Amino acid sequence: MKTLSLPSLFVLISFFLGAIQLHVSNAQLNATFYSNTCPNVSAIVQNVIQQALQSDPRIGASLIRLHFHDCFVDGCDGSILLDNNGTLRSEKDAAPNTNSARGFDVVDKIKTAVENSCPGIVSCADILALAAESSVSLSGGPSWNVLLGRRDSKTANQAGANTSIPAPFESLSNITAKFTAVGLNINDLVALSGAHTFGRAQCRLFSSRLYNFSGSGNPDPSLNTTYLATLRQICPQNGSTTALANLDFTTPNTFDNNYFSNLQTNQGLLQSDQELFSTPGAATISIVNTFSSNQNAFFQSFAQSMINMGNISPLTGTNGEIRSDCKKVN
């Protein structure tokens, strides 16, 4: 009988502990929340995303990022979707989101389709959670039963978005602290970072690694030199700061475990990616190695970590509301 390596055991133990913790702390969300009131909601969401992917292969990654950036700011409450109004300062204008977060038009299309089928029932926060799952499963990744029952916030927190969302140029210890602050552990951190197996990033988010890392006047020493040359072609020193590079240069639109293999060859795009493998003595290294060698272990952990993230401080019961338009409070 094959024995599990220690990293694999750690992943499995974290998986089961997470499942136990989930059951205790989030009884209010459940996978069958809309089974009587909007039974086709998952299919409706999936159909809209499937269509959107035909013309925009990066939309899946963009949608999962919206859910992530929503959940890290006062919980998964759809606050990232609210536009500015007289009193509300939109999270869309916070530094991690401005000229960067995208996919809002697809969320609106999903909301319209859901409202046509079941008016006034499904929250925008739940649409983001369902869209994240569909985006992953339609791109070759795992499926999971999305827990539902979140309600929508009536406020946004732009200042919180500026401070709570992990940044691509932060140290591993800072990013770990931001995950810990919302109840997520190091296994969640590595698994959820694996969402960078698809999607793009703008040059401005990593160009310092190519030319002047930490003010040294030199490239990031943890960057593979061949990969460095490729990235410098995409992002010349005085070129466009918004030009796009693939987060995973091997299979840019497929959800797989190549992201972790790239880290092992020093070909992670963002500083926050490569740090998972290149920070000396970090507990993340063994998890990267496990996910690189075992895609199934990554998929299982990713699905569980998405559920864990989706459980951050939801509004339930009579708190919040069900927005009829995701961009504005009722």
C-alpha positions in Angstrom: 0.0 0.0 0.0 1.3 3.5 -1.0 2.1 5.7 2.0 1.4 9.4 1.9 4.3 11.9 2.2 4.2 14.3 5.1 3.2 17.3 2.9 0.3 15.2 1.4 -0.8 14.2 5.0 -0.7 17.9 6.0 -2.9 18.8 3.1 -5.4 16.0 3.9 -5.5 16.8 7.6 -6.0 20.5 6.8 -8.8 19.4 4.4 -10.6 17.4 7.0 -10.1 19.9 9.8 -11.4 22.6 7.5 -14.5 20.5 6.8 -15.1 20.1 10.5 -14.6 23.8 11.3 -16.9 24.7 8.3 -19.7 22.6 9.6 -19.5 24.1 13.1 -19.2 27.8 12.1 -21.4 28.2 9.0 -24.5 26.2 9.5 -26.4 29.2 8.1 -25.1 28.8 4.5 -26.1 25.6 2.7 -25.9 24.2 -0.8 -29.7 23.8 -1.2 -30.6 27.3 -0.1 -32.4 28.0 -3.4 -33.6 24.5 -4.2 -37.3 25.6 -3.9 -37.1 29.3 -4.8 -34.6 29.3 -7.7 -33.7 25.7 -8.5 -31.9 26.5 -11.8 -29.7 29.3 -10.5 -26.4 27.3 -11.0 -27.3 26.4 -14.5 -28.2 30.1 -15.3 -24.9 31.3 -14.0 -23.0 28.7 -15.9 -24.7 29.4 -19.2 -23.9 33.2 -19.0 -20.2 32.5 -18.2 -19.9 29.8 -20.9 -21.1 32.4 -23.4 -18.8 35.1 -22.0 -15.8 32.7 -22.3 -16.3 32.4 -26.0 -15.2 36.0 -26.6 -13.1 36.6 -23.5 -10.9 33.8 -22.3 -9.8 35.7 -19.2 -13.3 36.3 -17.9 -13.2 33.2 -15.6 -10.1 34.5 -13.8 -11.6 38.0 -13.6 -14.8 36.7 -12.0 -13.0 34.5 -9.4 -11.0 37.6 -8.5 -14.1 39.6 -7.8 -15.3 37.0 -5.3 -11.9 37.0 -3.6 -11.7 40.8 -3.4 -15.3 40.9 -2.2 -14.7 38.3 0.6 -11.5 39.9 2.0 -13.3 43.2 2.7 -16.0 42.8 5.4 -16.9 39.4 4.2 -18.6 38.0 1.1 -21.4 40.6 0.9 -21.3 41.8 -2.7 -19.9 45.2 -1.6 -17.3 45.2 -4.4 -20.1 45.5 -6.9 -21.6 48.8 -5.6 -20.9 52.0 -7.7 -20.2 55.4 -6.2 -23.1 57.5 -5.1 -23.5 60.6 -3.0 -22.6 58.9 0.2 -20.9 55.7 -0.8 -17.3 55.4 -1.8 -17.0 52.4 -4.1 -14.5 49.6 -3.5 -14.1 49.7 -7.3 -11.9 52.8 -6.8 -9.7 51.2 -4.2 -6.0 50.7 -5.3 -6.3 46.9 -5.7 -9.4 47.3 -8.0 -9.2 50.5 -9.9 -8.3 50.0 -13.6 -7.9 46.3 -12.7 -11.0 44.6 -11.4 -13.2 43.6 -14.3 -16.2 41.4 -15.2 -18.8 43.6 -13.7 -20.7 43.6 -17.0 -20.9 39.8 -16.9 -22.2 39.9 -13.3 -24.9 42.2 -14.5 -25.8 39.8 -17.3 -26.0 37.0 -14.8 -28.2 39.0 -12.4 -30.6 40.0 -15.3 -30.9 36.3 -16.3 -31.4 35.2 -12.7 -34.0 38.0 -12.1 -35.9 36.9 -15.2 -36.2 33.4 -13.8 -36.6 34.1 -10.0 -37.1 37.8 -9.2 -35.9 39.1 -5.9 -34.5 35.8 -4.6 -30.8 35.5 -5.3 -28.2 37.8 -3.9 -25.4 39.4 -5.8 -23.0 38.0 -3.2 -24.2 34.5 -4.0 -23.9 35.2 -7.7 -20.2 36.0 -7.2 -19.7 32.7 -5.3 -21.5 30.7 -8.0 -19.7 32.5 -10.8 -16.3 31.6 -9.2 -17.2 27.9 -9.1 -18.5 27.9 -12.7 -15.4 29.8 -13.9 -13.1 27.2 -12.4 -15.1 24.1 -13.5 -15.6 25.4 -17.1 -11.8 26.0 -17.4 -10.8 22.4 -16.5 -10.7 22.8 -12.7 -12.7 21.1 -9.9 -16.4 21.5 -9.1 -17.8 21.9 -5.6 -21.1 22.4 -4.0 -21.3 26.2 -3.4 -22.8 27.1 -0.1 -25.5 29.7 -0.5 -27.7 32.1 1.5 -25.6 35.2 1.7 -27.3 38.6 1.5 -26.0 41.8 0.0 -24.5 44.7 2.0 -26.0 48.2 1.9 -22.5 49.8 2.2 -19.0 49.5 0.8 -15.6 49.9 2.5 -13.1 51.5 0.1 -10.6 52.1 3.0 -10.9 48.4 4.0 -10.3 47.4 0.4 -7.1 49.4 0.3 -5.7 47.7 3.4 -7.2 44.2 3.6 -6.6 42.8 0.1 -3.2 41.1 -0.4 -1.0 43.0 -2.8 1.3 41.4 -5.4 4.4 43.1 -4.0 3.9 42.2 -0.4 6.1 39.9 1.7 4.8 36.3 2.4 4.5 37.2 6.1 2.3 40.2 5.3 0.1 38.2 3.0 -0.1 35.3 5.6 -1.3 37.9 8.2 -4.0 39.1 5.8 -5.3 35.6 5.4 -5.1 34.9 9.1 -7.1 38.0 9.7 -10.1 36.5 7.8 -9.7 33.1 9.4 -7.8 31.4 6.5 -4.6 29.3 7.1 -1.4 28.7 5.2 -2.9 25.8 3.2 -5.8 28.1 2.1 -3.2 30.7 1.1 -1.2 28.3 -1.2 -4.3 26.7 -2.6 -6.1 29.9 -3.4 -2.9 31.4 -4.9 -3.2 28.5 -7.4 -6.1 30.5 -9.0 -3.2 32.2 -10.8 -3.1 29.1 -13.0 -5.2 31.2 -15.4 -5.8 34.9 -16.1 -3.5 37.9 -16.8 -1.6 40.6 -14.9 -0.6 44.1 -16.0 3.1 45.0 -16.3 2.8 47.6 -13.5 2.2 44.7 -11.0 5.5 43.0 -11.6 7.8 45.3 -13.7 9.9 46.2 -10.6 10.9 42.5 -10.5 12.3 42.9 -14.1 14.4 46.0 -13.6 14.7 47.4 -10.1 13.7 44.9 -7.4 13.4 46.5 -3.9 15.4 49.5 -5.1 18.4 47.4 -6.0 18.7 48.5 -9.6 18.7 44.8 -10.5 16.1 42.2 -11.3 14.6 39.9 -8.7 17.3 37.3 -8.1 14.5 34.6 -7.7 13.4 35.1 -11.3 14.5 32.6 -13.9 16.7 34.4 -16.4 15.1 33.0 -19.6 11.7 33.9 -18.2 13.0 37.4 -17.3 14.0 38.0 -20.9 10.6 36.9 -22.1 8.9 39.2 -19.6 11.1 42.2 -20.6 9.9 41.8 -24.2 6.2 42.1 -23.0 7.1 44.9 -20.5 9.9 47.0 -21.8 11.3 49.5 -19.3 9.4 52.5 -20.5 6.6 50.6 -22.2 2.9 50.4 -21.4 2.2 49.7 -17.7 -1.1 48.0 -18.6 0.3 45.5 -21.2 -0.7 42.0 -20.1 1.3 38.9 -19.3 -0.2 35.4 -18.6 0.0 34.4 -14.9 0.7 30.9 -16.1 2.7 31.0 -19.3 2.3 27.2 -20.0 -1.5 26.8 -20.1 -2.8 30.4 -19.7 -6.5 29.7 -19.9 -6.6 26.2 -18.3 -7.2 25.6 -14.6 -4.5 23.0 -13.7 -1.6 22.6 -11.3 1.1 24.1 -13.7 1.2 27.2 -11.6 3.0 25.3 -8.9 5.5 23.6 -11.3 6.3 27.1 -12.6 7.2 28.3 -9.1 9.6 25.3 -8.8 11.5 26.6 -11.8 11.4 30.3 -10.6 8.8 31.2 -13.2 6.1 32.7 -11.0 4.9 36.0 -12.5 4.2 38.0 -9.4 6.5 38.5 -6.4 3.6 37.2 -4.2 3.5 34.0 -6.3 7.2 33.2 -6.3 7.6 33.9 -2.6 5.5 30.8 -1.9 8.4 28.7 -3.1 11.5 31.0 -2.7 11.1 32.3 0.8 13.8 30.4 2.8 12.3 28.0 5.3 8.7 28.9 4.5 6.0 26.4 5.5 4.5 27.1 2.0 7.3 25.3 0.1 6.2 21.7 1.0 2.6 22.6 0.0 3.8 23.9 -3.4 5.7 20.7 -3.9 2.6 18.6 -3.0 0.3 20.5 -5.4 2.9 20.4 -8.2 3.2 16.6 -8.0 -0.4 15.9 -7.3 -3.1 17.8 -9.2 -5.9 16.0 -7.4 -4.5 17.1 -4.0 -4.5 20.7 -5.3 -8.0 20.4 -6.7 -9.4 19.0 -3.4 -7.7 21.6 -1.3 -8.7 24.4 -3.7 -12.4 23.5 -3.6 -12.3 23.3 0.2 -10.4 26.6 0.5 -12.9 28.3 -1.8 -15.7 27.1 0.5 -13.7 28.4 3.5 -13.2 31.8 1.8 -16.9 31.9 0.8 -17.8 31.6 4.5 -16.1 34.8 5.6 -18.6 36.9 7.6 -21.7 36.4 5.3 -24.8 38.6 6.0 -27.7 36.1 6.6 -31.2 36.1 7.9 -32.6 39.6 8.0 -29.2 41.4 7.7 -28.5 43.1 4.4 -30.8 42.8 1.5 -31.3 41.1 -1.9 -30.3 43.8 -4.4 -32.3 44.0 -7.5 -29.4 45.7 -9.3 -25.9 44.6 -8.2 -24.5 48.1 -8.8 -26.7 49.9 -6.3 -28.5 49.5 -3.0 -32.3 49.0 -3.3 
